[in-house]
């Protein structure tokens, strides 16, 4: 829930109808792969130990019985099957200095573009270790209150 990898979103053209380019950056940091491999190893151990072993009878669906218990085999499975859950967050850096990469200020106002405000999960400084819905609603409500006060 707390990946160290970072992706990128950037414009392909000045035309707003042109879809942006998105690179999720999945597994770009080696610690992320190690964490997922460790999760598979521990899950397998847990499900092979009583009393769960009696409840989890049957064929292992994923990664499957043909994937060995070693880290290399599990790592290959993870690399081939990793995907994002499309709860994008942190793609629009918040901060006071655009020269340092900040896109919006502390109230969601886009630096250098009058009247444009971002009020979604993209301005969250960290990806929440949960579904992004509640924090996004909180951000949107707070920014909406600031806009109403203007």
Secondary structure, DSSP 8 states (H G I E B T S, - for coil): -------EEE-SSS-TTS--EEE--TT-SHHHHHHHHHHHHHHHHHHTSTTHHHHT-S--TTTTTTS-SSHHHHHHHHHHH----S---S-S-BSS-GGGT--B-TTSBBTT-TT-B--SGGG-SS--SS-SHHHHHHHHHHHHHHHHH-
